[in-house]
């Protein structure tokens, strides 16, 4: 208990250090542009601040949303990341190789939860939110309630799934439901319900052997892959509620019951697998997806945090305790844990860029799930 309390205190200290006047930065490390403010990282960190009522993190969370609004593209695009420079124009990216389509989705969620918590005035974001909703409807294009996402279009920017990726559909449905409630727009709430129904129909086909939803599908193939991030977000958001209990049952049986931590994606792509050549080719800052590393089977504290919230919200206290104990065991052997991006899925060592808001946020989420702090904010 004391070891986790120390880690939690360190996580808050790191998030405070990353919380500036222009938003919440991704890392104290300048590696790979992580010193910028990334929409997804900053919104998640801001949600952590809301859950534990931390005024400093919350102020920078609101500043993040204000900057994302002010830097919004003319068609409603929300920046993947930005950096403010003294005396010069901001550096803004909407995605280097492909559009980062999860950025507008996290923006909607951030505005919705920030409004619900009373941290911001939703009227100051109304026009921006309307543009985002219209843009998302436009890229849906065919009126079938799902958006098509290119390889690298969301958080897993070097993983090889694409098409109708479940992760982004869940975020969109959650964001639309929050926006509908915030602005009393029944049309947005109705659209969220339609996306819910489309998810339930498309991502758990009849006769399915596994007990987790499909990660993605395209006209050419089905990605029958376990996606921890999305299974956890299903449990927290209440989107497509029939899917979450079965997914959490599978996580419990295959990982938590054996005192193991679930990886970001399963199974691991090994050399010789049909996807291995594509995985090797698709890299932004050098190859990082060796087996059990990075997206390819690495264990991410941020998604363990969302899983903790999902277990707590659904009343699965025994399973939460299993998860918590497994996290404590991992931290106890990771001497000098520096909030690196992920743990090696097999060896358990901390790897990747250190001092990450992502990882600190996951620790705060676990603390909030354990204490029950702020869980009502996230409930559907």
MOSUL-V120418 format. One record per run of one state. SS is the DSSP state (@ for helix, = for strand, . for the rest). FROM is the first residue (numbers start at 1). LEN is the number of residues. If there is no record, write none. Layout:
SS | FROM | LEN
SS | FROM | LEN
This chain:
. | 1 | 1
@ | 2 | 17
= | 19 | 2
. | 21 | 2
= | 23 | 2
. | 25 | 2
= | 27 | 1
. | 28 | 3
@ | 31 | 3
. | 34 | 3
= | 37 | 2
@ | 39 | 13
. | 52 | 3
@ | 55 | 16
. | 71 | 10
= | 81 | 5
. | 86 | 2
= | 88 | 6
. | 94 | 8
@ | 102 | 15
. | 117 | 5
@ | 122 | 19
. | 141 | 8
= | 149 | 1
. | 150 | 13
= | 163 | 1
. | 164 | 2
@ | 166 | 18
. | 184 | 2
@ | 186 | 17
. | 203 | 13
= | 216 | 2
. | 218 | 4
= | 222 | 2
. | 224 | 2
= | 226 | 2
@ | 228 | 10
. | 238 | 3
@ | 241 | 14
. | 255 | 1
@ | 256 | 3
. | 259 | 6
= | 265 | 2
. | 267 | 9
@ | 276 | 6
. | 282 | 11
= | 293 | 1
. | 294 | 2
= | 296 | 1
. | 297 | 2
= | 299 | 1
. | 300 | 1
@ | 301 | 13
. | 314 | 3
@ | 317 | 17
. | 334 | 8
= | 342 | 2
. | 344 | 6
= | 350 | 2
. | 352 | 4
= | 356 | 1
@ | 357 | 15
. | 372 | 3
@ | 375 | 4
. | 379 | 2
